[in-house]
Amino acid sequence: MGTIRHLPGLDGADEGNRGTVANHRMRQVTELVATSGIWNPGLVDEVRGLFDSLASEWTATRDNPRRNAPLIDALERGGVDGRIVLELGAGTCISARDLVDRFDTFVAIDLSWEMLFHAVDGAPPLICADGSSLPLAEGAIDVLILQNMFLFTSEVDRCLADNGTLVWVNSRGPETPIHLPTEAVVGCLEESTGYGWDAVDSTVGEATWAVVSRA
Ligand SMILES: C[S@@+](CC[C@H](N)C(=O)[O-])C[C@H]1O[C@@H](n2cnc3c(N)ncnc32)[C@H](O)[C@@H]1O
């Protein structure tokens, strides 16, 4: 239905090898959520518990001067425009901190209170909520950022404005536990909504990004 345009990749730093993720539990959950819409109280507890346990080390093990290069490249070469931005699954806001000044309104949401409790200085307003059921009106968001975060297709479609944009980033590309290739992001959105979505994508070092909007 929609089209995918591939831009040339850029050089960039790699985050280092944290081991293969082929059978990582979060990869299984990523595919369950995106393809089947499966999300239940057991998964909420499991995912929240995992990220609560990682929160105190998250910034120290991920923050580096080039961490946000893929997301910024997605915004710039992906031609992303808008006033009201949500980063869902923002974690400790390593990225959100660098983006707040680019937009009129920037809000960060995460399921894990511990992640938000450990948010870096300069983080935007924080909300603890579940991305499967966002406390937002229909069409409220111009730009939705999902970096290393699950794809709740119905909520993406409900909360994005008509001309809104989804920005999908995987910091370690296919080695990211919560990863989907662009074709799967577009395919899951089309399957869920019944209409076409276009994408432009690229790479920065090992990272992959896609900017996706309704066709
Ligand atoms: C892999 S971390 C990525 C954090 C941040 N985006 C980054 O790249 O540093 C995934 C984040 O998504 C959050 N998350 C997972 N499921 C969620 C949900 N249903 N609603 C909101 N946040 C969720 C987790 O708590 C965690 O902070």
The ligand as a Gaussian input file, in Angstrom:
#p B3LYP/6-31G(d) Opt

LIG

0 1
 C       14.490000      -0.076000      25.898000
 S       13.908000       1.208000      26.945000
 C       14.228000       2.634000      25.939000
 C       14.301000       3.905000      26.724000
 C       14.670000       5.134000      25.879000
 N       13.735000       5.318000      24.798000
 C       16.069000       4.991000      25.358000
 O       16.237000       4.673000      24.175000
 O       17.006000       5.223000      26.133000
 C       12.143000       1.001000      26.760000
 C       11.361000       1.960000      27.621000
 O        9.976000       1.829000      27.294000
 C        9.224000       1.792000      28.472000
 N        7.975000       1.080000      28.207000
 C        7.816000      -0.230000      27.952000
 N        6.519000      -0.525000      27.757000
 C        5.849000       0.643000      27.884000
 C        4.476000       0.991000      27.790000
 N        3.520000       0.081000      27.539000
 N        4.125000       2.284000      27.964000
 C        5.075000       3.223000      28.238000
 N        6.387000       2.947000      28.334000
 C        6.775000       1.671000      28.164000
 C       10.120000       1.080000      29.479000
 O        9.759000       1.333000      30.814000
 C       11.488000       1.650000      29.111000
 O       11.783000       2.828000      29.816000

